[in-house]
Amino acid sequence: MEKIILKRVFLYKGNELSDIDRDMSEDKVLEHYSNIYPELINSVVEQKEIKNDKIYYEFKSNVGTKG
């Protein structure tokens, strides 16, 4: 059995953001990018899909949602 490590891709507003450090959690990557994109401070990371040996995560804003 062969072990495949999927490349992580982070999506924000239709743009692909690179994985800055594979050893960082997805939440830490979000924290890093919130320094560049302040609107990400109140966002969450959601796994979107796995496609072509890549795992896609999307930064979703919580601003304006209730409950």
N, C-alpha and C positions, 0 to 999 in steps of 0.2 A: 504494500500500500504506500502510495506516495503522498506526502504532506504538501499541500498547496497553501501558501500564505497569500491571502488576498490583499491587493493594494487598496488602501482607503482613499476615497475621494469625498471631499466635503463640498456641498452645494449651498450657495447663498445668492438669492436673486438671479438665478439662472447661470451664475458663474461658478466655475470649478476652482476651488481653493486647494492647494497642495497640502499633503500631510506633513507637517513640520517635523514630527518625531513619532515614529511608529510605537515607541514605548509609552507615549502619553495616552491617557484615556481620551475618549471622545469629548468629555466635558472639559478637560484641560486644553484641548485644541480649541474648543469654543471660547474658553477664557482668553487664550492667546489672541484669537481673531477679534475679540471684543475690544482689545486695545487699539486695533486698526479701524474697526467698524463699531463705534459706540452703541449703535442701535441693537447690537447683539447682546448687550448686557442682560436684558430680560428675555432671552431666547432659550430654547431647548434644542437638543440634538435628537433627530429621529432617523432611524435606519429606513432608507427608502427602498433599495433593491440591491440584488447581487446580479451582476451582468459582466460577462467577458473577463472573469478572474479579478473583478473589482467589486468592492462593497461601497455603495453610495450612501452617504449620510447627508441630511439636509438640516440647515439651521432654520428653525421656525420661530417667529416672534410670538411672544405671549401678550404683547401690548394690544389693548383694545378687546381682550377676551374676558368674559365674565365667568365666575364660578369656578 
